[in-house]
Amino acid sequence: MKPIALVTTKPGFEPQLKDELNKLPINKKILWTPFRGILKVLSESPYEFLEIIKKNKNNLKFLLRVIPLEVECQTDINEIKKAVSFLINKKKETLKNKSFVVRCNRRGNHKFTSEELERIIGKYVLDNFRGLNLKVSLENWDFKINIEILQDECYISIFYDGFNELVIQENIERIKNLKRYDERPLNRSERKMQELMQKLPYIFENLNCVVDIGSSPGGWAKMLSKKSKKVYAIDRGELKVKANNIIHIKKRAEEVDFEKDIGEDIDLITNDTNLYPDESISLTLKFAKYLKKGCYIIHTLKARGVETKKEDLEQVLEILNQYKNIEVYKIVNLKANTKNELTLILKKV
């Protein structure tokens, strides 16, 4: 399989869109991207995928746009020229005597702007395909050279009547009216929890009491409240979710008096705080003494940087080695983690 489409939704609704796309009757794989609101589809043919989308459009409530992809290359101007040349040569018999436009949608940091790349590629096409008698038209074009850039990845297509990006306007209008915090994931951290629930479902069975450290704005607490009878959400910040079984302890974790504020055995501890690795694991271990034997801890290690990730992990493991009743069960690199994050699954033995 290869990249055959980018699909977009309103930022925060990526999990719902992924679920919808997974139900389509076509061999495919749906991938997260680093950019909010954008998923990447792997399959065999962009043309077949576009037709499947059109036939199943009524079942896709969170899909806003489909951008078919024909050729993939590195985000390098010379590589882009080669890819454009390949596509034009492939379709040259249908492109003769036509007008065209170049459009670039660029995400990430680059040495050139979208407009600069459009001009460079436009000039390249005119200079190198004189025999096709092409001309540029910014408005009334016959075909469009479409360039989609996701940092180091670049995707190129030639759009014309019958093969073009698909915009679902009714979804764009409908999705505006969804309640922000009731019907959509709060943030990227919620995608982490969804992934964990899919990978390790047994951790979330028969939960009575969960302690979520550094809970604001409430993404993890929201999801955990659907699995546990009680969730103690510890954070001085406000929560943007409400549920009868979420108990907000509006304190810093180090200020919590366990006996007064919680006072019951814990079935699961979670920690996704933005702290230095040693500080964060120390907070987790403060509550671990009240964790039931055989139960788990989900702890996000947030390294100081990508280059210190190994060093920071070693430091945390060294601290954990001092606790003989806490074992490192798994170290997971979730798709929703940033480059400087690792997810530690710990177990009380």
Protein Blocks (a to p, Z undefined) as FASTA:
>chain_A
ZZfbdcdddehilmmmmmmmmmpccdddddddfbehiacdddfblklmmmmmmmmmmmmm
kbfbdcddfbdcdddfklmmmmmmmmmmmmmmmmgoiacddddddedjdfbdfklmmmmm
mmmmmmmmmmnopacdfklccbdcddddehjaccdddddehiacdddfklmmmmmmpcfk
lmgcfblmlmmmmmmmmmmmmlmgoifbdcdehkbgolmmmmmmmmpmbdcdddfbdcfb
dcfklccddbdfklpcfklmnopacfbdcdfbdcdfklmmmmmmmmmmmpcehiacdddd
ddfbfklmmmmmmmmmmmmmmmmkbccfbdcddfkbcfkbccdddddZZ
